[in-house]
Amino acid sequence: MLKKPPNCVAAVDLGSNSFHMIVCSLSDGKLQTIDRLKEMVRLASGLDKKNYLDEATQERALACLERFGQRIRNFPRESVCVVGTSTLRTAKNAAQFLEKAELALNHPIHIISGIEEARLIYQGVANSLSSRASLRLVMDIGGGSTEYIIGSGDNPLDKESLQMGCVTTSNLFFRNGRLSKQAFNKAVLSAQRRLEPFQQKFQRKNWDEAIGASGSLRSIDKVLYAKNWSKNGITRDGLEQLVQHIYSCPHINYLNLPGLDLDRLPVFVGGVAIVYATFKSLNITQMTVSDGALREGLIHDLLGRIYDHDIRSATVKSVADSYHVDVVHASRIKRTLDYLLAQLPEDYFQISPDQAEQFLHWAADLHELGHDIAHGQYHKHSAYVIENGDFAGFSRQDQTLLAAIVQAHRRKFSLKIFADLPAPWHHEAPRLALLLRIAVLLHRNRQDYEVPQFQFSCIKSKVKLRFPDGWLHASPLTLADLQHETEHLKTAGLKLEFS
């Protein structure tokens, strides 16, 4: 939690079609939007057949981020949240692009999973649109993926993210803007096939109101209204008329649709195909369109972190409960971690003390969840679940970092585990893992007693522990564990001394 809330907060969404930024003032916990920026970048169009992002698209994206950066570059890091979605999940050279993109913004960029994207979209809609519906279906079409969520109030209940978007669908079926009835029907069938495994879950009988949230859905809504094909959001009848019009056009340049922005034109029909397929498959007759979407969800998530309601902590508790983690033992370890952290100099970490404590506490809560799978190599099972599970509020980088700390908490201490982490975590994570190793080691007997006061220091490659006279002699198991740990730490270039 920040000691003093910032005056302004910002969220940036690096979508597969558009980049969005929203800036809000923050006063007494209340948000007021003061700036919005949006640029069509079409990141998904830059992916080649091997899923590498081409140089021209990267340059276009970086030029946009330089402009965004002028607005938020000097904001405190804790007041800005930047996420990448479908294309950056897919691109094999995403890491190289992100390094340059973070320099342009002067803020870290987090890649989020499709399920996390769906959760944030729902939060954005829930906080932007007044609705009395008990259960609502929210749909969002991005450039490379489409999210479907059923939720109640502020709570998303069922979430799915499908690999189809307005950019990828347009590139696949309407190359160079060419249109035909056959191509459109193929695009619709493709979307229906992707939706088919989830058709029963999202069927009309399972919700009360349908809400759309994205540029594609807003564009369709504007066109239907301007053509007098619908005066009540997006309707099935209005879509049928729009589809018949698309059938009659040989190229997107012949669409001539009032209300349709020219920069939306190249990906418009791909979006229509996905919406039409969704209406048919889920038996939707009418859909309201919301202004809220991913970036608004990010802002509200950021607000939770600022005021100490971090959903990530709630997620960790839920996961720990699901895997029957020994919470009493985890609490012992967290107390010892706090004791170790208190003895370190303020400049020991490049990250903030709050961040160090937060990740260490999460690691303590989850380091033994692998016991619920198998006792042998449980630390590796724990790390696998953490890295690959759907953890609400966590980015991919967060989960990879947490998994690395947990995997390194026992047995061999290999620095290879941390080699691929982004800066500064590749440097900080081994230090966090070392603290977790010591705390776990000192509580290996799992007895409910406090470890006696001891001195701890870590200077360069030398780790020192000094216990009260006679305590180690009276604790032969701990003494043996420390002797083994000396050998484990040698492999990481660390020298453990204890007395």
HELIX and SHEET records of a PDB file:
HELIX    1   1 LEU A   43  GLY A   46  5                                   4    
HELIX    2   2 GLU A   55  ILE A   72  1                                  18    
HELIX    3   3 ARG A   77  SER A   79  5                                   3    
HELIX    4   4 SER A   86  THR A   90  1                                   5    
HELIX    5   5 ALA A   94  LEU A  105  1                                  12    
HELIX    6   6 GLY A  114  ALA A  126  1                                  13    
HELIX    7   7 CYS A  166  PHE A  173  1                                   8    
HELIX    8   8 ARG A  175  GLY A  177  5                                   3    
HELIX    9   9 LYS A  181  LEU A  195  1                                  15    
HELIX   10  10 GLU A  196  PHE A  198  5                                   3    
HELIX   11  11 ARG A  204  ASN A  206  5                                   3    
HELIX   12  12 GLY A  215  ALA A  226  1                                  12    
HELIX   13  13 ARG A  236  TYR A  247  1                                  12    
HELIX   14  14 ILE A  252  TYR A  254  5                                   3    
HELIX   15  15 LEU A  262  ARG A  264  5                                   3    
HELIX   16  16 LEU A  265  LEU A  282  1                                  18    
HELIX   17  17 LEU A  294  ILE A  306  1                                  13    
HELIX   18  18 ILE A  311  SER A  322  1                                  12    
HELIX   19  19 VAL A  327  ALA A  342  1                                  16    
HELIX   20  20 PRO A  353  LEU A  366  1                                  14    
HELIX   21  21 LEU A  369  ASP A  372  5                                   4    
HELIX   22  22 TYR A  378  ASN A  388  1                                  11    
HELIX   23  23 ARG A  396  GLN A  407  1                                  12    
HELIX   24  24 LEU A  415  PHE A  418  5                                   4    
HELIX   25  25 TRP A  425  LEU A  442  1                                  18    
HELIX   26  26 PRO A  476  LYS A  490  1                                  15    
SHEET    1   A 5 LYS A  30  MET A  40  0                                        
SHEET    2   A 5 SER A  18  SER A  27 -1                                        
SHEET    3   A 5 CYS A   8  LEU A  14 -1                                        
SHEET    4   A 5 VAL A  80  GLY A  84  1                                        
SHEET    5   A 5 HIS A 110  ILE A 111  1                                        
SHEET    1   B 6 ASN A 155  LEU A 162  0                                        
SHEET    2   B 6 THR A 146  SER A 152 -1                                        
SHEET    3   B 6 ARG A 136  ILE A 141 -1                                        
SHEET    4   B 6 GLU A 209  GLY A 212  1                                        
SHEET    5   B 6 GLN A 286  VAL A 289  1                                        
SHEET    6   B 6 ILE A 234  THR A 235 -1                                        
SHEET    1   C 3 GLN A 455  ILE A 459  0                                        
SHEET    2   C 3 LYS A 462  ARG A 466 -1                                        
SHEET    3   C 3 LYS A 495  PHE A 498  1                                        
END                                                                             
